[in-house]
Amino acid sequence: MVGGVSANFFDEIQGRPWHTTIPEIHLWIVSFSSLLISNLIGLYLTMNVARFFWFFSLVWSFFAITYDLELFNGFFHNTPSLALSWGYVCLGSYYLQSLKITPQILIISFVNGCVAGYGRELYEVAKQYSKDNDPFSSKESRFAWTLLQRQILLINIIALALLAYRLLI
């Protein structure tokens, strides 16, 4: 969650997609502070729970910075990068709780990434058809976002159900 704050604030620094009036210095402070906190949590979890977790923390931090700040001329600011990073979040969360990676979670992570990528595509299409480049300005766009949020919630519920099933077996 802390990492998500960092990513959204980095995104706001880059192009103000959320249309906030938060001063840029505050955005930078919150972005780097939350990124630092999420990496400290990742380091703690790596040292005390799962030795391989550092990989997930590192990959997620990389995508949070390169995607949202559009570094490397925006090379990573695209749908596949977003989908990959969301898939890694799902995979890393499962790994942290179970200390293993199963074929089922690989499929769920892939689907989670695809849903996130689909959400980005909806966002881009909504921006093209909306007034003032605001994807939330039309009723259709708000409906699409509500549908997407429910899809993501459903996938997370399925992932938790599979984890509970694996723990009970």
C-alpha positions in Angstrom: 0.0 0.0 0.0 2.8 2.4 0.8 4.4 1.6 -2.5 1.1 2.5 -4.2 1.2 5.9 -2.6 4.6 6.4 -4.0 3.6 5.4 -7.5 0.5 7.6 -7.6 2.4 10.6 -6.3 5.2 10.1 -8.8 2.6 9.9 -11.5 1.1 13.2 -10.3 4.5 14.8 -10.4 4.9 13.7 -14.0 1.7 14.9 -15.6 -0.9 15.8 -13.0 -3.4 13.0 -14.1 -5.3 13.4 -10.8 -5.6 17.1 -11.2 -4.5 17.9 -7.7 -3.2 21.2 -6.4 -0.6 19.7 -4.1 2.7 21.6 -4.3 5.3 19.7 -6.3 7.8 19.7 -3.4 5.2 17.9 -1.2 4.6 15.3 -4.0 8.4 14.6 -4.1 8.7 14.3 -0.3 5.7 12.0 0.0 6.8 10.0 -3.1 10.3 9.3 -1.9 9.3 8.9 1.8 6.7 6.2 0.9 9.1 4.5 -1.5 11.8 4.4 1.3 9.2 3.1 3.8 8.0 0.4 1.3 11.6 -0.7 0.6 12.5 -0.8 4.3 9.4 -3.0 4.9 10.6 -5.2 1.9 14.1 -5.4 3.5 12.6 -6.4 6.8 10.5 -9.1 5.2 13.5 -10.3 3.2 15.6 -10.7 6.3 12.9 -12.2 8.5 10.3 -14.0 6.4 11.3 -14.8 2.8 14.9 -14.5 1.6 13.9 -14.2 -2.0 11.4 -11.4 -1.4 14.1 -8.7 -2.2 13.6 -9.5 -5.9 9.9 -8.6 -5.8 10.6 -5.4 -3.9 13.4 -4.4 -6.3 11.3 -5.1 -9.4 8.3 -3.2 -8.0 10.4 -0.2 -7.1 12.0 -0.2 -10.5 8.6 -0.1 -12.2 7.1 2.4 -9.8 9.9 4.9 -10.6 10.4 4.2 -14.3 6.7 3.9 -15.3 5.3 6.8 -13.3 8.1 9.3 -13.9 8.4 8.1 -17.5 12.1 7.7 -17.3 14.2 6.5 -20.3 12.1 8.6 -22.6 9.0 6.8 -21.4 10.2 3.4 -22.6 8.5 1.7 -19.6 5.4 3.9 -19.6 3.2 1.4 -21.5 0.6 -1.3 -21.0 3.0 -4.3 -20.9 5.1 -2.7 -18.2 2.1 -1.8 -16.1 0.7 -5.3 -16.5 4.0 -6.9 -15.6 4.4 -4.8 -12.5 0.9 -5.6 -11.3 1.5 -9.3 -12.0 4.6 -9.1 -9.9 2.7 -7.5 -7.0 0.3 -10.4 -7.0 3.0 -13.0 -7.3 5.2 -11.4 -4.6 2.3 -11.2 -2.2 1.5 -14.8 -2.6 5.2 -15.8 -2.3 5.5 -13.8 0.9 2.6 -15.7 2.5 3.3 -19.2 1.2 7.1 -19.1 0.5 6.5 -20.9 -2.8 5.3 -20.2 -6.3 2.8 -22.5 -7.8 1.4 -22.8 -11.3 -2.0 -21.6 -10.1 -0.5 -18.3 -8.7 1.4 -17.8 -12.0 -1.9 -18.0 -13.8 -3.6 -15.7 -11.3 -0.7 -13.2 -11.5 -0.9 -13.2 -15.3 -4.6 -12.6 -15.2 -4.1 -9.8 -12.6 -1.6 -8.2 -14.8 -3.9 -8.5 -17.8 -6.7 -6.9 -15.9 -4.5 -4.0 -14.9 -3.3 -3.6 -18.5 -6.9 -3.7 -19.6 -7.6 -0.9 -17.1 -4.9 1.2 -18.5 -6.2 0.7 -22.0 -9.7 1.8 -20.8 -8.2 4.8 -19.2 -6.4 5.8 -22.5 -9.6 5.3 -24.6 -11.6 7.3 -22.0 -9.2 10.2 -22.3 -9.6 10.3 -26.1 -13.3 10.5 -25.9 -13.7 12.9 -22.9 -13.8 16.6 -22.7 -10.7 18.3 -21.2 -8.6 15.1 -21.2 -10.3 13.9 -18.0 -11.2 10.2 -18.3 -13.8 10.5 -15.4 -15.9 13.2 -17.0 -18.4 10.9 -18.8 -20.9 8.5 -17.4 -19.5 5.7 -19.7 -16.0 6.3 -18.4 -17.1 6.1 -14.7 -19.0 2.9 -15.5 -15.9 1.4 -17.2 -13.8 2.2 -14.1 -16.3 0.8 -11.7 -16.4 -2.4 -13.8 -12.6 -2.6 -13.8 -12.4 -2.1 -10.0 -14.9 -4.9 -9.5 -12.9 -7.2 -11.8 -9.7 -6.5 -9.8 -11.5 -7.1 -6.5 -12.9 -10.4 -7.9 -9.4 -11.5 -8.9 -8.0 -10.7 -5.5 -10.8 -12.6 -3.8 -10.0 -15.6 -6.0 -6.3 -15.3 -5.1 -7.1 -15.2 -1.4 -9.5 -18.2 -1.8 -6.7 -20.2 -3.5 -4.3 -19.2 -0.8 -6.7 -20.3 1.9 -7.3 -23.5 0.1 -3.6 -24.2 -0.2 -3.1 -23.5 3.5 -5.9 -25.8 4.5 -4.6 -28.7 2.5 
